[in-house]
């Protein structure tokens, strides 16, 4: 069985019209070839398909897309969508229900959301010629995740998710975990994320793909499990943060027979679409990817992670100063809760502000 696994996809203001017109030729260009020859094409839909105007309260943008988005994905060859991410609930319950309705009308099965937390823990099962592959899609705790009494995306849980993987391993031939988390724009995992992914591998996962970081990170084969710490964007055309790393990503294919994981570099173009990366540019991206993989192998990634945290430290410090040092700082108290609730932000705090325990006895 060959399964195409695609990263973050969200229409943006410069290609809404193309999605509305279902212009797959301009939207996907020669990158449409990645859909060919696979048994299943699975994509992370990181947006609400809705006309609802009231976004939820959050730090960061609320993303929505034209109603024809699902039909466009069906036309290009997407067979399944994963919805466990931090934007699918951007327009609340109404926006999520509209999204599910749009996918249903397009005939695209989905996974990664539910009426409540327990309901969200339903897996996606792909089956062909008697072989069954289980995909478990989870996200970190950032606004969209389901609660015991409210619908939303399937969150990662330090106890339940590894147990879900073990249970799936006992029932199915292969297990793939899509983990929507990690620090945005960082090409290396935090120490916690590395432990999480390796634990999921030890629990029985054959593949663990980390999405959400909006950049291509690094890869390791850990005890036979393929772990990719950062798949990058698949189709997120507008550069919201003006970083070169935003513009490319990996289309990943897993072959269950050979047990190989392969990738193809795609990039965004100036016309609201994407295309394959070729020539010298491709060679350079592959070279940089291999160099990061080597840093992961020899342990030097830890210094790169710390360096990244130091770079973003002013943002965190200034935000906390705003909360506690201004008269209207109470309005930003939600930032404190958000920073402590989301695992990726917590990882940065742990790196920047170690307790005295790390230096005691020295």
ABEGO torsion letter per residue (X at the ends): XBBBBBBBBBBBAAAAAAAAAGBAAAAAEAAAAAABGBABBBBBBBBBBBABABBBBBBEBBBBBBAAAAAAAAAAGBABBBABBAAAAAAEAAAAAAAAAAAAAAGBBBBGBBABAAAAABBBBBBBGGBBBBBBBBBBBBGABBBAABBEBBBBBAAAAAAAAAAAAAABABBBBBBBBEBBGBABBBAAAAAAAAAAAAAGBABBBBBGAGBBBBBBBBGGBBBBBEAEBABBABBAAGBAAAABBBBBBBBAAAGBBBBBBBBBBAAGBBBBBBEAAAAAAAAAAAAAAAAAAAGAAAAAAAAAAAAAAAAAAAAAAAAAABAAAAAAAAAAAAAAABAAAAAAAAAABBBAAAABGX
